[in-house]
């Protein structure tokens, strides 16, 4: 599911593969190619890379691994409501 969710979250954030890769700490020279390989399923990012990507995209890591679309949507909804609640309390 990582392949599908990664692309969905990247597009929702309005980032190119290159920009996402750079913001996630990948080498500028290979960031676009590596992100493309992740989205195509040719390679799997390690857990640290997935965590950095999730942080850039402002989604929980669990979102990338949700098998059902409904569950993925609920994960995002919960994450957004949690963030909104933290903002109000601050």
SULSULVEN-V140198 format. One record per residue. N is the residue number from 1. RES is the residue in one letter. PSI is psi in whole degrees, -180 to 180 (* if undefined). OMEGA is omega in whole degrees, 0 to 359 (NA if undefined). Layout:
BEGIN
n=N res=RES psi=PSI omega=OMEGA
n=N res=RES psi=PSI omega=OMEGA
END
This chain:
BEGIN
n=1 res=X psi=-20 omega=181
n=2 res=X psi=-41 omega=183
n=3 res=X psi=-53 omega=183
n=4 res=X psi=-48 omega=184
n=5 res=X psi=-37 omega=180
n=6 res=X psi=-48 omega=180
n=7 res=X psi=-43 omega=179
n=8 res=X psi=-47 omega=182
n=9 res=X psi=-38 omega=179
n=10 res=X psi=-45 omega=180
n=11 res=X psi=-39 omega=178
n=12 res=X psi=-34 omega=179
n=13 res=X psi=-12 omega=179
n=14 res=X psi=32 omega=181
n=15 res=X psi=145 omega=172
n=16 res=X psi=164 omega=176
n=17 res=X psi=-42 omega=179
n=18 res=X psi=-52 omega=184
n=19 res=X psi=-44 omega=178
n=20 res=X psi=-46 omega=180
n=21 res=X psi=-45 omega=180
n=22 res=X psi=-47 omega=180
n=23 res=X psi=-27 omega=179
n=24 res=X psi=2 omega=175
n=25 res=X psi=12 omega=177
n=26 res=X psi=155 omega=178
n=27 res=X psi=133 omega=183
n=28 res=X psi=-38 omega=184
n=29 res=X psi=-26 omega=183
n=30 res=X psi=4 omega=187
n=31 res=X psi=-45 omega=181
n=32 res=X psi=-45 omega=181
n=33 res=X psi=-43 omega=180
n=34 res=X psi=-44 omega=179
n=35 res=X psi=-39 omega=178
n=36 res=X psi=-42 omega=179
n=37 res=X psi=-37 omega=177
n=38 res=X psi=-44 omega=182
n=39 res=X psi=-27 omega=179
n=40 res=X psi=-11 omega=180
n=41 res=X psi=12 omega=179
n=42 res=X psi=-31 omega=177
n=43 res=X psi=153 omega=177
n=44 res=X psi=131 omega=176
n=45 res=X psi=150 omega=176
n=46 res=X psi=170 omega=186
n=47 res=X psi=-39 omega=179
n=48 res=X psi=-42 omega=179
n=49 res=X psi=-42 omega=177
n=50 res=X psi=-41 omega=179
n=51 res=X psi=-42 omega=179
n=52 res=X psi=-41 omega=178
n=53 res=X psi=-45 omega=180
n=54 res=X psi=-41 omega=180
n=55 res=X psi=-45 omega=179
n=56 res=X psi=-42 omega=183
n=57 res=X psi=-5 omega=181
n=58 res=X psi=50 omega=174
n=59 res=X psi=151 omega=176
n=60 res=X psi=149 omega=179
n=61 res=X psi=-36 omega=181
n=62 res=X psi=-31 omega=180
n=63 res=X psi=-40 omega=183
n=64 res=X psi=-23 omega=186
n=65 res=X psi=3 omega=179
n=66 res=X psi=124 omega=182
n=67 res=X psi=-36 omega=181
n=68 res=X psi=141 omega=178
n=69 res=X psi=-37 omega=181
n=70 res=X psi=-41 omega=179
n=71 res=X psi=-42 omega=178
n=72 res=X psi=-42 omega=179
n=73 res=X psi=-40 omega=178
n=74 res=X psi=-38 omega=178
n=75 res=X psi=-45 omega=179
n=76 res=X psi=-44 omega=180
n=77 res=X psi=-45 omega=179
n=78 res=X psi=-45 omega=180
n=79 res=X psi=-45 omega=180
n=80 res=X psi=-40 omega=179
n=81 res=X psi=-36 omega=177
n=82 res=X psi=-44 omega=178
n=83 res=X psi=-42 omega=179
n=84 res=X psi=-40 omega=179
n=85 res=X psi=-41 omega=179
n=86 res=X psi=-35 omega=179
n=87 res=X psi=-41 omega=180
n=88 res=X psi=-39 omega=182
n=89 res=X psi=-24 omega=184
n=90 res=X psi=* omega=NA
END
